[in-house]
Amino acid sequence: MTKEQELMGFLESKVFQPVLSSKTASKKLKAGVHLTMARMNKLNAEGMVHYFWSAIVGTERSIGFAHMMKQEGFVRFEEVIDDFRIRFNDNWLNS
């Protein structure tokens, strides 16, 4: 498994799939998850980690998207920050 697959597998299980498999998630939220996944899949592992942290800090798009996820009751990047920080650190990137 590549680093990119490992990172995406983590985010898919914790954040993306609960939305995509939900019968109650809005179409707009599901479209946003698909777009986020597509953007991240174009990046290498280092770029994916950077993307995650940029979303946490807050970009114009990520702030509204995180709010929508919270309103609809789904786990956001912010809720997995501790596990992400421990697992996908500099040692992991450089190994």
Secondary structure, DSSP 8 states (H G I E B T S, - for coil): --HHHHHHHHHIIIIIHHHHT-SSS-HHHHHHHHHHHHHHHTS-HHHHHHHHHHHHH--HHHHHHHHHHHHTT---GGGGHHHHHHHSSHHHHH-
